[in-house]
Each structure stands twice: as C-alpha cells, then as structure tokens.
C-alpha cells in the first residue's frame, strides 16, 4: 500500500509532468470554449427555447463544472493506472496536476479572457 510519505519522497519526472499539465489545460480549454457550446447548439439549436434551457440550474452546473469533473476523473484514472503498474513517479505527476487544476480552475474565466484578448 502506498503511503503519502512514499508518494512525496519519489522524484517527479518533469517532462511527463509538464507534458500532462499542458495537455490537461488544453483539454480543459477545449471543453470550455468549443465542446460545451457546440453540444448545446447541436442539441438545443438557437432561439427562445434554447435560452430557457441554458438558464436551467442543471445546464449552469454542466457549463461551469463539467470540465473540472472530467479533468479530475482523467487524473484519477491516470493515478490508479500508474499506481497499479508501480510507476509511482508518474502517479505523483497526476496527483500534482489534479491539485494544480483544482486550485487554478476558479480563475478560469480571467485566464481565458486574457488569452483570448492576447490573440485578438
């Protein structure tokens, strides 16, 4: 059984960590900017009914929290997969990425606005 002390004492593979960090942030941005709006447009279309559905609490919850839930589940799957194969250093990368995404996610809108304004 892996303890927290063993997890903290292992070295982090920095290339693996940086690659997974960049890919996870790009995936989260892709979900926020493209996949959720495209899904809502394809399912509900445009018009008065789609505006009503967009204001429902479940729709607001999905729009705001689905990317974080999806990303956290992916990090959990990566952690468990690497833990079973006894690759603790890669598992540590997934834990760190999960913690970083949990900390940064509440600031997603200012970060996205910054990058959108940067490339305009």
C-alpha positions as CSV (number, residue, x, y, z in Angstrom):
1,X,0.0,0.0,0.0
2,X,1.3,3.4,-1.0
3,X,1.6,5.9,1.8
4,X,1.7,9.7,1.4
5,X,5.3,9.7,2.6
6,X,6.4,7.4,-0.2
7,X,4.5,9.5,-2.7
8,X,6.1,12.7,-1.5
9,X,9.6,11.2,-1.4
10,X,9.6,10.0,-5.0
11,X,11.1,12.1,-7.7
12,X,8.9,13.8,-10.2
13,X,9.5,13.1,-13.9
14,X,9.4,16.7,-15.1
15,X,8.9,16.0,-18.8
16,X,6.0,13.7,-18.0
17,X,4.6,16.3,-15.6
18,X,4.9,19.3,-18.0
19,X,3.5,17.4,-20.9
20,X,0.5,16.2,-19.0
21,X,0.0,19.6,-17.4
22,X,-0.1,21.4,-20.8
23,X,-2.3,18.7,-22.3
24,X,-4.8,18.8,-19.4
25,X,-5.1,22.6,-19.6
26,X,-5.6,22.5,-23.4
27,X,-8.2,19.8,-22.9
28,X,-10.0,21.9,-20.3
29,X,-9.9,25.0,-22.5
30,X,-11.2,22.9,-25.5
31,X,-14.1,21.7,-23.4
32,X,-14.9,25.2,-22.2
33,X,-14.6,27.0,-25.5
34,X,-15.7,24.5,-28.1
35,X,-17.2,21.3,-26.9
36,X,-19.9,22.5,-24.5
37,X,-21.1,25.4,-26.7
38,X,-21.2,23.1,-29.8
39,X,-23.0,20.4,-27.8
40,X,-25.7,22.9,-26.6
41,X,-26.1,24.3,-30.1
42,X,-26.4,20.9,-31.8
43,X,-28.9,19.6,-29.2
44,X,-31.0,22.7,-28.5
45,X,-30.4,24.8,-31.5
46,X,-30.9,28.6,-31.3
47,X,-33.9,30.5,-30.2
48,X,-36.1,31.2,-27.3
49,X,-36.3,27.6,-26.1
50,X,-32.5,27.2,-26.1
51,X,-32.2,30.3,-24.0
52,X,-34.7,28.9,-21.5
53,X,-32.8,25.6,-21.3
54,X,-29.5,27.4,-21.0
55,X,-30.8,29.1,-17.8
56,X,-31.8,25.9,-16.0
57,X,-29.7,25.1,-13.0
58,X,-28.5,21.7,-14.4
59,X,-27.3,23.5,-17.5
60,X,-25.4,26.1,-15.5
61,X,-23.9,23.3,-13.4
62,X,-22.7,21.4,-16.5
63,X,-21.4,24.5,-18.1
64,X,-19.4,25.6,-15.0
65,X,-18.2,22.3,-13.5
66,X,-18.1,19.6,-16.2
67,X,-14.6,20.4,-17.4
68,X,-13.2,20.2,-13.8
69,X,-15.0,16.9,-13.1
70,X,-13.9,15.4,-16.4
71,X,-10.3,16.5,-15.8
72,X,-10.3,15.2,-12.2
73,X,-11.6,11.9,-13.3
74,X,-8.9,11.6,-16.0
75,X,-6.2,12.4,-13.4
76,X,-7.7,9.8,-11.1
77,X,-7.7,7.2,-13.8
78,X,-4.0,8.0,-14.7
79,X,-3.1,7.9,-11.0
80,X,-4.7,4.5,-10.4
81,X,-3.3,3.1,-13.7
82,X,0.3,4.1,-12.8
83,X,-0.1,3.0,-9.2
84,X,-1.1,-0.5,-10.3
85,X,1.9,-0.7,-12.6
86,X,4.1,0.5,-9.7
87,X,5.2,3.7,-11.5
88,X,5.0,6.0,-8.5
89,X,6.8,8.9,-10.1
90,X,4.2,9.1,-12.9
91,X,1.4,8.7,-10.4
92,X,2.8,11.6,-8.5
93,X,2.6,13.7,-11.6
94,X,-1.1,13.0,-11.9
95,X,-1.7,13.9,-8.3
96,X,0.1,17.2,-8.7
97,X,-1.7,18.1,-11.9
98,X,-5.0,17.3,-10.2
99,X,-4.2,19.6,-7.3
100,X,-3.0,22.4,-9.6
101,X,-6.2,22.2,-11.7
102,X,-8.3,22.3,-8.5
103,X,-6.5,25.4,-7.4
104,X,-6.5,27.3,-10.8
105,X,-10.0,26.3,-12.0
106,X,-11.9,29.0,-10.1
107,X,-9.8,31.6,-12.0
108,X,-10.6,30.0,-15.4
109,X,-12.6,32.9,-16.8
110,X,-10.0,35.7,-16.3
111,X,-7.3,33.3,-17.6
112,X,-9.4,32.5,-20.7
113,X,-10.2,36.2,-21.3
114,X,-6.5,37.1,-21.0
115,X,-5.5,34.5,-23.7
116,X,-8.4,35.5,-26.0
117,X,-7.5,39.2,-25.7
118,X,-3.9,38.3,-26.3
119,X,-4.5,36.8,-29.7
120,X,-7.0,39.4,-30.9
